[in-house]
Amino acid sequence: MPKTITEQATQTGRRIEHDSFATVDREAGPHGYDAHQWTIVRRMIHASADFDFNGLTRFHPQAVSAGVAAVLAGSPVVADVEMIRVGLSQARLAHFGIQVHQFISDPDIIARAQADASTRAVQSMRKAHEHGLLNGGMVAVGNAPTALLEIVRLVRTEGVRPALVIGMPVGFVSAAESKAALSKLTEVPWILTDGRKGGSALVVAAIHALLALAEERQSQSVGPVQPPGSRT
């Protein structure tokens, strides 16, 4: 059954996207991902034109099922940077009742980071925890390794339990190390990219793939989903 919310809005757009996915499938070569994991990895490759993510992307065993369940439940997304919030389709999020939060530019976060000699990313994750957004929410980190390290700390020492952590910070200082730390967590599901490669665009792609999987699950259980504003 065709998806109506998480597909491109025009026939031409859908054709281009589907042709792009077919190219990724053809050129990616062998992989060890299951069908749902590959839906996510393929979209990440499509967003970056980087086939290294076939192999660099790793999944906790419950990551996809937990992510789809969180989407269907309308769980909030806590992002490390505004780029993720802006990159996500507002129409697709609205269909599931999902709100995206990021605090990194809030004046109080800047003040806290200066007073604590930490980073805004660390303080923004602490603020999200104070606001009750982390337990049961989806954490999306594409830029700031210190945000991901703080999430790992909160899980280990304060019992925070996000529904899913997508950890894909890019960079040369602590990026690989933060993802290695995430990979050792057994308490919460996660999706990550090994090493230095990552970025907010990849996190956006992964979330869009989860939205598409959730709509597919939804359509199987309740029938076709009508586009926003359509008449039955």
C-alpha positions in Angstrom: 0.0 0.0 0.0 1.5 3.4 -1.0 2.4 5.8 1.8 0.6 9.1 1.6 2.3 11.1 4.4 5.9 10.2 4.3 6.3 10.1 0.5 7.3 13.0 -1.6 4.3 15.3 -2.3 4.5 15.1 -6.1 4.6 12.2 -8.6 7.9 13.6 -10.1 9.4 13.8 -6.6 8.3 10.3 -5.8 9.8 9.0 -9.0 13.2 10.7 -8.4 13.3 9.4 -4.8 12.4 5.9 -5.8 14.9 5.8 -8.6 17.6 7.1 -6.2 16.7 4.3 -3.7 16.9 1.8 -6.5 20.4 3.0 -7.4 21.5 2.7 -3.8 20.1 -0.9 -3.7 21.9 -1.7 -6.9 25.3 -0.2 -6.1 25.5 -0.8 -2.3 26.7 -4.4 -2.6 26.1 -7.0 0.0 25.1 -6.1 3.6 24.0 -7.8 6.8 21.1 -5.6 7.6 17.5 -6.9 7.8 14.8 -5.3 5.6 13.8 -2.6 8.2 17.4 -1.7 9.1 18.2 -1.4 5.4 15.3 1.0 5.0 17.1 3.3 7.4 20.6 2.8 6.0 19.5 3.2 2.4 17.9 6.5 3.2 21.1 7.6 5.0 23.2 6.7 1.9 20.6 8.5 -0.2 21.0 11.7 2.0 24.8 11.6 1.9 25.8 9.7 -1.3 28.3 7.9 0.9 28.2 4.1 0.7 30.5 3.8 3.7 27.3 3.9 5.8 26.7 0.4 4.5 28.8 -1.1 7.4 29.4 2.0 9.5 25.8 2.0 10.7 25.0 -0.2 13.7 21.7 -1.0 15.4 20.8 -2.2 18.9 18.7 -5.3 18.4 15.5 -3.5 19.5 16.3 -0.2 17.8 13.9 -0.3 14.9 11.0 -1.7 16.8 11.5 0.7 19.6 11.8 3.7 17.2 8.6 2.7 15.3 6.7 2.3 18.5 7.9 5.7 19.7 6.8 7.3 16.5 3.4 5.7 16.7 3.1 6.9 20.3 3.9 10.5 19.3 7.0 10.5 21.5 9.0 13.8 21.5 12.3 14.2 19.8 15.1 15.9 21.6 17.8 17.2 19.1 21.2 18.5 19.9 21.0 21.3 17.3 18.4 23.3 15.4 19.6 21.8 12.1 17.8 18.5 12.9 14.5 20.3 13.9 14.5 22.3 10.7 15.5 19.3 8.5 12.6 17.2 9.6 9.3 17.3 7.7 6.8 19.2 9.8 3.8 17.5 8.0 5.2 14.1 8.6 5.8 14.8 12.3 2.4 16.4 12.7 0.7 13.3 11.4 2.1 11.4 14.4 1.7 14.3 16.8 5.5 14.5 17.4 7.2 17.6 18.7 10.9 18.3 18.3 12.8 20.2 21.0 16.3 21.7 21.1 17.7 24.1 23.7 21.2 24.7 22.6 20.7 28.4 21.9 18.6 29.2 24.9 20.1 32.1 27.0 19.9 30.0 30.2 21.8 27.2 28.5 24.6 29.5 27.5 24.8 30.9 31.0 24.8 27.5 32.5 27.6 26.3 30.2 29.7 29.3 31.0 29.2 29.0 34.8 29.9 25.2 34.7 32.8 25.3 32.3 30.9 22.7 30.2 29.3 22.9 26.8 25.9 24.1 25.7 25.2 20.6 24.3 25.7 19.1 27.7 23.5 21.6 29.4 20.8 21.3 26.7 20.5 17.5 27.4 20.2 18.3 31.1 17.5 20.8 30.5 15.6 18.2 28.4 15.8 15.8 31.3 14.6 18.5 33.7 11.6 19.0 31.4 10.8 15.3 31.4 11.5 14.9 27.7 14.1 12.2 27.7 12.3 9.3 29.4 10.3 7.7 26.6 11.5 10.3 24.1 13.8 9.9 21.1 17.2 11.5 21.4 18.8 12.7 18.1 22.4 13.8 18.1 24.1 14.6 14.9 26.6 17.4 15.8 27.7 17.4 19.4 29.6 14.5 20.9 29.4 16.0 24.3 25.6 15.8 24.1 25.8 12.1 23.4 28.3 11.6 26.2 25.9 13.3 28.5 23.1 11.1 27.4 25.2 8.0 28.1 26.0 9.5 31.6 22.3 10.1 32.3 21.4 6.6 31.3 24.1 5.1 33.4 24.0 7.2 36.5 20.5 8.7 36.7 18.4 6.0 35.2 17.2 8.0 32.2 15.5 5.7 29.7 14.9 7.2 26.2 12.9 5.1 23.8 15.7 5.4 21.3 19.0 7.2 21.0 20.2 8.1 17.5 23.9 8.9 17.9 25.6 10.2 14.8 27.8 13.2 15.8 30.4 14.0 13.2 33.9 15.3 13.9 37.4 14.7 15.1 37.2 15.4 18.9 35.2 12.8 20.9 32.9 11.9 18.0 34.1 8.3 17.6 34.5 7.9 21.4 31.0 9.1 22.2 29.5 6.6 19.8 31.7 3.8 21.1 30.3 4.7 24.6 26.8 4.6 23.3 27.4 1.2 21.7 28.2 -0.3 25.1 24.7 0.6 26.5 22.4 -2.3 27.0 19.7 -0.3 28.9 18.3 1.6 25.9 18.0 1.0 22.1 20.3 3.0 19.8 21.3 3.6 16.2 24.8 4.9 15.6 27.5 5.4 13.0 31.0 4.1 13.9 34.0 6.4 13.7 34.2 10.1 12.8 31.5 10.1 10.1 28.0 11.3 10.9 26.0 14.5 10.8 22.6 16.0 11.3 21.5 15.2 7.8 22.0 11.5 8.6 20.0 11.8 11.8 17.2 13.4 9.8 17.3 10.7 7.2 17.1 8.0 9.9 14.1 9.6 11.5 12.3 10.0 8.2 12.9 6.3 7.6 11.4 5.5 11.0 8.4 7.7 10.1 7.9 5.8 6.9 8.2 2.5 8.7 5.6 3.7 11.2 3.2 4.8 8.5 3.6 1.4 6.9 2.8 -0.3 10.2 -0.1 2.1 10.7 -1.6 1.5 7.2 -1.4 -2.3 7.8 -3.5 -2.0 10.9 -6.0 0.7 10.1 -6.1 0.9 6.3 -5.0 3.8 4.0 -3.9 7.0 5.7 -5.5 10.2 4.2 -3.2 13.1 3.5 -3.7 16.1 5.8 -6.7 18.2 4.7 -8.1 15.5 2.4 -11.8 14.6 2.4 -13.1 11.1 2.7 
